[in-house]
Amino acid sequence: MANCNTVTFTASDGMKVAFPLDFLIERGAIVADKINSENIMDVMGCSNQLWIPGFPAKYFIRDIVAIDFTEEDEPPALPDFVDDGHDFTNRPNVSCKAEYVGYVGQTMRFEGWADDYDKRIIAVEFSLDGGEHWTRQSTEGTDAVRWVWWTFDWIPEEEGDYRMLVRSVNEDDKSSPTPAAHAFQVLAAIE
């Protein structure tokens, strides 16, 4: 259609959302079925998801079954972008995953993603003392468009129960107001 100005996405549950075509092109919007080469179902629990860089995730429709391109008298208006305190409640945000049991002297790998909508992530920080002290790991070569997938290796020296706090840091040197947390146990080394 030569004069298409609207794209309407329909999800498997019947939900529909429409955006101006020009807006989607300018933002570089995609329908993703993989994240870091992993199936999106394994990572996010859906078959696909609309992703619009710099746009709040609450507008990203999942499990898309139809995409319609139409010419409308007026393309749909974009949602109101006034920050109501709900769009960016943990900005920049971060996640953390790792094993729940580790062993003294054996490397444990912590990993996850970090993102800040339209700001670049410059570092991820880690704390094992409730946030009193942080270890910073810079994230070289990042941009504001893609999520950062980070990894952090740590070798426990003592048995016990631990809680790893993780926060991301954006280009304005602002860190996550609510760190991600991962509780785990370290056991004696296996002989």
N, C-alpha and C positions, 0 to 999 in steps of 0.2 A: 504494500500500500504506500503510494508515493507521499501522501500527506499525513502519515501516522504521527500522532502527537501524544498518545496515551498508551501505557502498558498496564494491563490488569493481570494480577497473579491470583490464582485460585488454589487454595490448599485442599488436602484430602478431606478435611472436616467441613468444607463448604465456605470457609472464611475467604473473603476477597479483599484485596487492597490494590489501589490504582495509583500510579505515579506518572508525572509528565516524562515522556521519553527523553527530552533534552536533559532533564535533571539526572536520570539514570546514566546517560552517556557521559555527562560532565563529571560525575562522581566515580565512574569506572565500576558501576554495579555489576555483580556477578551472581549466578546461581551456583553455589558450591555443593559438591557431593563428596569432597575430600578436604581434610585439613592436615597439612604436613604429610601428604601422601597416605594418610590413614582414612578409611571410610568414615564419613561424617556420622554414620549410625553408631559406630563404636565410640566416637568422641562426644557427640552431642545428642544422640538418641533420636535422630530424624533422618529421613532419606535424602533430603537436600534442604538448602536454606538460601533465601535471598540475602545478600550481604552488600551493604552500601557504605563505603568508606566515609568516616566522619559523621555518621548518622546514628542516633541511638538505637541499640539493638532491639528495643521493644517494637520497632517497626519492621523487623526482619521476619518475613513470613516463612514458615517451614512446611515441609512435605508438599511442595508445589506439584499439582497434577495438570494444570493448564496455564498457559500464558497467552493472552490475547492482545494483539496490537490493533488499535482502532484510531479513527480520526473523530475527535469530539469537537463540538462548537467551542468549548473551553476545556483545556487540559485540567485535571484535578489539582486543587490547591494542595500545597505541602502542609503537613501537620504543623501546628504552632510550635515554635522552637524555644519558647520561654522556658527557662530551667525552673521547673516546679519542685525541685528537690528530689525528684524520683528518676530522672533520666541519667544522672551521673552521680549516684550516691556513693560510689567507691571509686573515685577517679584519681589517679590511675588504678586499674584493677589488675588482679593477679590470681593465679591458681597454683596449687601445689599437690603433687602426688608422689608416693614412694611406698616401699614395703612397710608393713606394720611391725616387722621383727627384723632386727639387725644383729650383728655379732661383733664383739670387741675385736679390733684389728682388721676388720673386713670393710671395704668401701661400700657405703650406701649412696645410692643415686637418688636425688630429689629432682623433679622436673615439673614443668607446667608452662602456661602461657602468660603473657603480660600484654596489656593494651591500654591506650588512652585516647581512643577516638581520633582526634585530629592532632595529637601531640606525639612526638617520638619518644620511645622508651630508651633511656640512656644507661640504666643499670637495674639490677635486681639485688635486693639486700636480704640477709639471712640472720636470724637470731635464735639462740638456744637458751637465753637467760630471760625470757619474758619481754624482750624488747629493750633491755637496758643497754646492750651493745649490739651493733650490727656489722656484719661483714659484707662489703660491697663487691659485686662482680659486674663489671661494665659489659654493655651489650653493643659491641662494635657493628657498624654497617647497617643499623636499623633505620626504618623510615616511619612516617606517621600513617602509612596505608596498611601495612601488614602487621599481624600479631607477631610477637616475639615468642619463640619457643626456646626456653632456657633449660639448662641442666646444671646441677651443682653436686659435686661429689664430696663426701665427708667420711672420715674414718673415725668411728667411736673408740675411745680409749678406756671407758669404764661402763660397766653394766648399769642398768637403771631404766626408768621411765623418762622419756623426753618429749618435748613439744617444739617442733621447728616452726618459727614464724617467718613468713616471706612477704616482702612488699616490693612493689616496683617503683621506679623513680622516672619521672618524665623530663623532658628537655628544659622545663622551668625549675628543675630540682625539687619538685613537689613529689612526696611519696604517698603511697596508698594509705588512706586514713584508717582502713580496717585491714590488717594483714591477713593473708591466708594462713591457716594453721594445720599442721599434720602431727598427730600424736603417734608415738611408736615406742617400742621397747627394745633395749639392747641386752642381749644375753651373753654369757661367757663364750669365748671362742670355741668352735668345734674342733676337737682333737682329731 
